[in-house]
Amino acid sequence: MDTVLGRIDSALDTTAAIVAAVDDDRLTAPTPCADWDVRTVLNHLVGGMHTFAAKLSDNDSGAGTAQGWLGSDPQAAYAAAAEIDRAAWRRPDVPTATLHLPIGPAPAPAAALVHLTELVVHGLDVAVAVDRVDLVDEAMCAHLLETMLAYHGIDPYRALGAFGAELPVEDDAPAHRKLLAYTGRKW
């Protein structure tokens, strides 16, 4: 569990750098996540961190799909949510916890992988949308893709509409493009 928590910490930091690069005029830019602009992806990402933290704390008071997680300062909203998220994953009872996700109950280690996927993939969505793929951690993208494949793919999440059908990509494409293609994101 410590390894995936370390990866969550790294993903939070990488995504923070990407979010810091988002100017207000780019909030309406389209992303590889179908039908979502940068603001919508960031709102989902920040709301997701609050939701996971609430579930990890057995307190759903912060959970939900609120449209206004970002307020007027997306960077501050992300930073605050990341702090709450990081603390929630470090609770001593987390390794034995069960979280109730849209696909059903999941032990904390599996839920942590779901959360890591959210952070990396949505961070990547934003990076591509604002032309800052230089901030993407290619090794993290490669590792996440390897992990997804090792767990026999993401078809249950495709069925829920979280990911589209896998798209073709060049064999020599960078890891972030392979991850985008695997998750059905068009860029």
C-alpha positions as CSV (number, residue, x, y, z in Angstrom):
1,M,0.0,0.0,0.0
2,D,2.9,2.3,0.7
3,T,4.0,2.1,-2.9
4,V,0.7,3.2,-4.3
5,L,0.4,6.0,-1.7
6,G,3.8,7.2,-2.8
7,R,2.6,7.2,-6.4
8,I,-0.5,9.2,-5.3
9,D,1.7,11.8,-3.6
10,S,3.8,12.0,-6.8
11,A,0.6,12.3,-8.9
12,L,-0.7,15.0,-6.7
13,D,2.5,17.0,-7.0
14,T,2.7,16.5,-10.8
15,T,-0.9,17.5,-11.3
16,A,-0.4,20.5,-9.0
17,A,2.3,21.8,-11.4
18,I,0.0,21.2,-14.4
19,V,-2.9,23.0,-12.6
20,A,-0.6,25.9,-11.8
21,A,0.1,26.3,-15.5
22,V,-3.7,26.8,-16.3
23,D,-4.5,30.4,-17.1
24,D,-8.1,31.6,-16.7
25,D,-8.5,32.0,-20.4
26,R,-7.7,28.2,-20.8
27,L,-10.5,27.0,-18.5
28,T,-12.8,26.7,-21.4
29,A,-10.3,24.8,-23.6
30,P,-11.5,21.3,-24.8
31,T,-9.7,18.3,-23.3
32,P,-9.1,14.8,-24.5
33,C,-11.9,13.8,-22.0
34,A,-14.9,13.8,-24.3
35,D,-17.3,16.8,-23.9
36,W,-15.3,18.2,-20.9
37,D,-13.4,21.4,-20.9
38,V,-10.6,22.2,-18.5
39,R,-12.8,23.7,-15.9
40,T,-15.1,20.6,-15.9
41,V,-12.1,18.2,-15.6
42,L,-10.6,20.3,-12.8
43,N,-13.9,20.5,-11.0
44,H,-14.3,16.7,-11.3
45,L,-10.7,16.1,-10.1
46,V,-11.1,18.4,-7.0
47,G,-14.5,17.0,-6.2
48,G,-13.1,13.5,-6.5
49,M,-10.4,14.3,-4.0
50,H,-13.0,15.5,-1.6
51,T,-15.1,12.5,-2.2
52,F,-12.3,10.0,-1.7
53,A,-11.3,11.9,1.5
54,A,-14.8,11.7,2.8
55,K,-15.1,8.0,2.1
56,L,-11.8,7.3,3.7
57,S,-13.0,9.2,6.8
58,D,-16.4,7.5,6.8
59,N,-17.9,10.9,6.4
60,D,-19.8,11.5,3.2
61,S,-20.5,15.1,4.1
62,G,-18.0,16.3,1.5
63,A,-19.0,13.8,-1.2
64,G,-21.1,14.3,-4.2
65,T,-20.9,15.8,-7.7
66,A,-21.1,19.5,-6.9
67,Q,-20.6,21.8,-9.8
68,G,-18.8,24.4,-7.8
69,W,-15.7,22.8,-6.3
70,L,-13.4,25.2,-8.0
71,G,-14.8,28.5,-6.9
72,S,-13.0,31.5,-8.4
73,D,-9.5,30.1,-7.9
74,P,-8.9,26.7,-9.4
75,Q,-5.3,26.5,-8.2
76,A,-6.2,27.2,-4.6
77,A,-9.1,24.8,-4.8
78,Y,-6.8,22.1,-6.1
79,A,-4.1,22.8,-3.5
80,A,-6.7,22.6,-0.6
81,A,-8.2,19.4,-2.0
82,A,-4.8,17.8,-2.4
83,E,-3.9,18.5,1.2
84,I,-7.2,17.0,2.4
85,D,-6.7,14.0,0.1
86,R,-3.1,13.3,1.1
87,A,-4.0,13.4,4.8
88,A,-7.0,11.1,4.3
89,W,-4.9,8.4,2.5
90,R,-2.4,8.5,5.3
91,R,-4.9,7.6,8.1
92,P,-3.7,4.5,10.0
93,D,-7.0,2.6,9.3
94,V,-6.8,3.1,5.5
95,P,-4.9,-0.1,4.6
96,T,-7.8,-2.3,5.9
97,A,-10.6,0.0,4.8
98,T,-13.3,-0.8,2.2
99,L,-14.5,2.0,0.0
100,H,-17.8,2.0,-1.8
101,L,-17.1,3.0,-5.4
102,P,-19.4,3.2,-8.4
103,I,-18.4,-0.3,-9.4
104,G,-19.0,-1.6,-5.9
105,P,-17.0,-2.1,-2.7
106,A,-13.3,-2.1,-3.1
107,P,-10.5,-2.7,-0.6
108,A,-8.3,0.4,0.0
109,P,-5.4,-0.8,-2.1
110,A,-7.7,-1.3,-5.1
111,A,-9.4,2.0,-4.4
112,A,-6.0,3.7,-4.2
113,L,-5.3,2.5,-7.8
114,V,-8.6,3.9,-9.0
115,H,-7.7,7.2,-7.3
116,L,-4.2,7.2,-8.8
117,T,-5.8,6.6,-12.2
118,E,-8.1,9.6,-11.7
119,L,-5.2,11.9,-10.7
120,V,-2.8,10.8,-13.5
121,V,-5.3,10.6,-16.4
122,H,-7.2,13.8,-15.5
123,G,-3.9,15.6,-14.9
124,L,-2.9,14.5,-18.4
125,D,-6.2,15.7,-19.8
126,V,-5.5,19.1,-18.5
127,A,-1.8,19.1,-19.6
128,V,-2.8,18.3,-23.1
129,A,-5.5,20.9,-23.2
130,V,-3.2,23.7,-22.1
131,D,-0.2,22.5,-24.2
132,R,1.9,21.7,-21.2
133,V,2.8,18.0,-21.8
134,D,6.3,19.0,-20.8
135,L,5.0,18.8,-17.2
136,V,3.7,15.2,-17.5
137,D,5.7,12.5,-15.8
138,E,6.2,9.9,-18.6
139,A,7.4,7.2,-16.2
140,M,4.3,7.6,-14.1
141,C,2.1,7.3,-17.3
142,A,4.0,4.2,-18.4
143,H,3.7,2.6,-14.9
144,L,0.0,3.3,-14.7
145,L,-0.6,1.8,-18.2
146,E,1.4,-1.3,-17.2
147,T,-0.6,-1.6,-14.0
148,M,-3.9,-1.3,-15.9
149,L,-2.9,-4.0,-18.2
150,A,-1.7,-6.2,-15.4
151,Y,-5.1,-5.9,-13.7
152,H,-6.7,-7.2,-16.9
153,G,-7.7,-3.8,-18.2
154,I,-10.4,-1.2,-17.5
155,D,-13.4,-2.7,-19.2
156,P,-15.6,-2.4,-16.1
157,Y,-14.9,1.3,-16.2
158,R,-15.5,1.5,-19.9
159,A,-18.9,0.0,-19.3
160,L,-19.7,2.8,-16.8
161,G,-18.6,5.4,-19.4
162,A,-15.5,6.5,-17.5
163,F,-13.3,5.5,-20.4
164,G,-13.9,5.2,-24.1
165,A,-12.8,2.4,-26.4
166,E,-9.1,2.0,-26.9
167,L,-7.8,4.1,-29.8
168,P,-4.8,3.3,-32.1
169,V,-1.5,4.8,-31.3
170,E,2.0,4.6,-32.8
171,D,4.3,1.9,-31.2
172,D,7.0,4.6,-30.6
173,A,4.6,7.1,-29.1
174,P,5.5,8.6,-25.7
175,A,3.9,6.9,-22.6
176,H,1.4,9.7,-22.1
177,R,0.0,9.3,-25.6
178,K,-0.3,5.5,-25.1
179,L,-2.2,6.1,-21.9
180,L,-4.5,8.6,-23.6
181,A,-5.2,6.1,-26.4
182,Y,-5.7,3.2,-24.0
183,T,-8.3,5.2,-22.0
184,G,-10.1,6.3,-25.2
185,R,-9.1,9.9,-25.1
186,K,-8.8,11.8,-28.4
187,W,-6.2,14.6,-28.6
